[in-house]
Amino acid sequence: MLDRVCDGGAEFNVESSARIFEESKDPAALPGKAIVEELGDGRYFLAASAGMLKIHRQVHLLADVDAPVLILGESGTGKEVIAHLIHKHSRRAHHHFVNVNCAALPADLLESELFGYHQGAFTGAIKDKPGKFELANRGTLLLDEIGEMSAQMQAKLLHVLQDGQFNRLGARESSKVDVRVLAATNVEIESALVGKTFREDLYYRLNVFTINVPPLRERREEIPYLVEEIIRRSPDELWSGSDIKFSSRLMDAVLLYSWRGNVRELRNFVTRTMTMRDTGTAIEELEKKIAAGQGIEHEDQEVEPVAAEKSGMRSVVRELKDRAEAQMIKDALDANGWNRRHAARSLNISYRGLLYKIQQHRLSPRAATMARPGAGM
């Protein structure tokens, strides 16, 4: 639904900067909670799926380990957001976070952007200019789209990572900085190594820790939470005179669509739907894309809700929700050693409700866990 204040028993914990989503009356609703952590400048990190909750835990474990991190994932999955999250929880949080898009500049300009230059180093260099490494001193530098960096620049970057020293263009003396380097790419890194487009020595220098960000289609249970956050954070002008609702049919289509552009594509879709105030067109747009993706010939006229139900769309969505719910409950039970009362508290549902869900999804503990004292409480 598209209400300014969203339903669902949501409550915001100011101290932890996390939005807690309580159990809904809908038996297929997702249990537990979604973490929403503010990162400043309108950025936020959201985790509700097992994959993203794992990343949230990883970030807290490695944030203070002052080593490079390689963040891999498709375009639009939120790699930059994770870099900001690492910086926020690191001891460098009170210093600068600097982002360089390595794909946006040709090699010669990228070198001056990273390392800076002295006056007279080239035509147009009328005064000294510090590079991004110097600007990020004592802070964090994100090399975004590092997979697009030229081989020559990769060699120079490797030298800086090894000893923290570099030369400004036109400088006779080297400079030294204390920077934590994070790198992100949507390139298939293994293929790049085989194809010799990415240096192995640089890869092994960068991947002290590697975070793989799953695409949105592999964490569909987060989509309702993301839609709510996108709506809640939309500019005030999008709300002017708006009475649009995200109907169940529209949400079904949103859940079924594959979102190849990931969170970025979802954000654009929600913003477009709010701007145009036309949910019918939005539904038709997604249903056509879903049908095309399944190799189904789709007629030009809008599909009636009854036809959508007959095509199995709702049953597929319900199955998706059930699988997500079962997985989240299983993860909570495993994390609590199958202590049901502790698991119910972590999921923010009643003990009786958890017992019902365990029976409904036919969940059972592992043999080793069952043998643990008190596991059946």
N, C-alpha and C positions, 0 to 999 in steps of 0.2 A: 504494500500500500504506500501511497505517497502523501503522508500527512506530515505537517511541520513537527508535531510531537508524535513520535511513532509509538504504536501500541506494543504489547507483548510483555508487559511487566518488567521493562528494562529499568535498571537503576545504575546511577553513575557514582563511582567511588572516587572522590577527589584525591584522596591520599595516594592511591595507586595509579591514578590516571587510566583506569580501565573501565570499560562498560560491561556490566554483568547482565547477561540475558537469562532470566529465570525460566523455569519450565512453563510451556504453554499448555492450554487446554487441548490443543490439537495433538492427538496421539502420535502423529508423524512428525511433530516439530522437533527441532534439534535440541538435545539436552545440553546442560553445562553452560559454559560461558565463553564469550569471545573477548579476548584481550585487545583493547584499543589503547595504544600508547602514543602520546603526543610527542612530536619531534620538532615543532616550531615551523614558522613560515607556511602553515597550512598542511604540513606533512604529518602523516600518522602511520603507525604500523598496526595492522590488524591480523590476529591469528585466532582461528576457531578450529581449523582442521588439524589432524595429527601431524602432518608435515610442517605446517607453519608454527605450531606450538613447539615442535622439536627445534626449529630454527631459533625461536625465542629463547629456549633454554641454552642452545649453543652460544648465542650471542652473549648471554650473561656469563657463561663460563670462560669465553675467550676474550671478552672485552678488555680486560686488564692485562692479558698476555700480549706484550708489545711486539707482535710479529705480524707479517703480512697475511692478508686473507684474500682468497680468490673467490669471487661470487659469480656463479654460473647460472644461467637461466635464459629463457626466451625473452624477446623484447616485450616490455610492458608488464613483466611479472613483479616488479618492485625491487630491483637490485639496488638502486640508489637509496631507496628507503632503508634497506637493511644496512647499508654502509653508514647512514646517518644514525641508525640505532646502535651500531657498534661504537661510533664516536661518542654518542651520548653517555654510554655506560663506561667509557674508558677514562683513564686518569688524564687524558688530553682534552676532556670535554670542555674545559674553560678556555681552550685555545681554538684557532681557526680550523674549520672544515672547508677544504678547497676541492672543487670538482673540476676535472678537465675531461672534455669529450674528445677522445683521441681520433674519432672518425670525422670530426667536424673541420679539421685543419689539415692541410697538406704537410708533408714531412718537414719542410724547411721552416714553416711558420710554427709547427708544433714544437720544434726544438727551442725557438726563442720564447715561446709561451711557457714551456716547462722550466728552462734554465735562465731566462732573461738575457739582457745584452748591455754592453757598454756603449756610451756615446760614440758614434762614428763607426760602429761595427759593420754597418751596411747603409745604403742610401735610405734616408728617412729616420735613422736612429739619431735623433737630435739631442737626446738625453738618456741617462742611465735608466734602465727599467728592470726591476726584480722579476724573476720568474715565479711560477706557481710553487716550486719547491721552497723558495725563500719565504713566500707568503704563508706557507703552511708550516713553517718552522715551529716545532714543539706541539704541533697539532696533527691533523689527519689529511692525507691527500688521496682522493679517489681518482684513479685512472679508469674512466668509464670507456667502454668499447675498446679495451686494450687489444682485442683480437684484430683490430683494423690498423694497428700501428705497423709502420714499415720495418723491414729487417734492420736497417741502419739505426733507426731510433730505438729498436729493441736492444741492440748492442750497447748503446749509450745509457739506456735506462738500467741495464744490468750492472754497469759499472757503478752507477749511483747507489743502487741497492746494496752492493757489496761493501762499500766503505763510506757512504754518505757524502761523497765529494763530487763536485761537478765544476765546470767552467762556464761562466756567462760567455755569450758570443762576444768576441773581441777582447776578452780578459786574458791577462797573462798569469794571474794567480787563481788558484782554485778556491772554491767556497765549500763550507761544510755545514750541513743542516741535520737536525734531529726531527725526522718525519716518520710517522707510521703510514705505510702505503697500503691501500686497499685497491684491488683491481676487479673490474667486472667486465663480462663479455657475454654476448648471446651466440658467439661462434661455437661450433662443435669442436671443443678443444682437442680431443683425441684425433679427429680428422685433420685439424690444423697442424698437429705435431707430425703426423704421417706425411702430410703434403709439404712439410718444411716451410709453411707460412708463419709458424710460430716457433721460436727458439726453445729447445728443450731445457737449456740451462736457465733461461728466464722463467719458464714454467715451474721448474723445481725450486727456484728462488721465491716465487710468488705463492705457491700452493702449500705453505706451511699448514694452513687451515683452508679447507674448501667448503663452501656452502652452496648447495644445489637448491635453487628456488623452483618449486614445482609450478607448472602452468596452471591457470585457473580451472581448466577442464578436469584437472586431477584433484581439485579441492573445491568442488561445487558447493559443499555445505557452507562455505563462507560467503557465497553470493548474496543471500538475503541480508547478511550483516553489512556487506560492502555497499549494497544498494541503499540501505538505511543511512550509512555514514555519508555517502555521496550526496544524498538528499539533504541531510541535516547540515552539511557544510556548504551547500549551494549559495551563491550570492542572493541577497534579498530581492533583487529585481526579478529573479526567476519565480518568486513566490507571489508576486503582485497579482492579485485576482485569481490565483490558481486554485482550482478545486479538483485537480486530477487525482485519481487513485491508481495505484498499482494493483489491478485486479488479480484474482487468483489465476486467471487464464494468461495474463501477461507475465506473471511471475513464473508460471509453468514453462512458458516459452523461454524466459531468461535462464532458467535452470537447465533446459535441454540444449540450448545453443552452445557451440563448442568454444567460442571466444578466442579465436586464434590471435587476436591482438591483446588478449589477457585483460588485466585490470584497466589498462589505458582505454581499450575498446569499450569495456563496460561503462567506464566513467563518461565517455563521449556519448554512449547510447542513452544513459539516464539523463544527462544534461540536455540532449536533443529532445527527448520525450517531454521533459519539463518545459522546454522553450516552446515547442510546437503545440503543447496541450492537446495532443491527439493520440490517445492510447490505441485507437483502432488501427491507425497506420503503423504504429510501433509493433503491435501484435502481428500484423500482416507481414511486415519486414522480417521479423525473426522467424515466423513460421515458413516463409518462403526459403530463407537461408537454411533452416533445419531440413526441410524437404529436399533441397538441392544437395545438401551434404549427405543425405541418405540415399540419393539417387532416385528420388521420387518425383514424378511429374506433378507440379503444383499449378492449379488453376489460378487465373488472374483475380477472380472475385474472392472477397474475404471469406474465410472458412468460418462457418457457424460454430458456436461452442459445442453443440451436440456432436458435430462431425469431428471436432478435435478429440472429444472423449472417445468416440468410436474408433479413431485411429490409434488409440492406445497411449496418447500423450500423457494423460493424467496417471495412468497406471505406471508408466515409465518413471515419472517424477516421484510418485509415491515409493516406488522401489528404490530410487536413488536416495530419498530421505531416510528410508528404513535402513539401508546399508550404512549411511553416514551415522545414524543414531546408534546402531549396533556397534560400530567401530569405536565411537567415542566412549560408550559405556564400557566396552572391553578394555580400552586403554586406561580408563579410570580405575577399573577393578584390578588390572595388572599392576598399576602404579601403587595401589594400596594393599598389595598382597592378598587381594580378594576379601578384604575386610569390607563387608557390604555397607556398614554404617559410615565408615570413613569415606568410602567411594560416593555414597549418597550426598555427604556433605560437600565433597569436592565438586560434584556435579550440580549442587544446589537444587536437588530434588528430594522428595520425601523418601524415607526408608521403604515404606510400603510401595511407593511408585517404582523404586528401583527393582524391588523383587518382582513386580509385575513385568517390567521391561526385560529382566533376565529370563523370565519364563517365556515371554512373547518372542524373543529373539533366539531362544534355546541356547543361551550362553552357558559355558561351563569352564571351571578353572583348569589350568594345566595340572598334570599329576603332581609335579613337584610343589606347586603352590598349594594344592589341596592338603598335602602332608604337613604344611606349616601350622603350628599351634595357633588357634584363634582365627584361622583363615575363613572359617564358615560363619563367623559372627554376623 
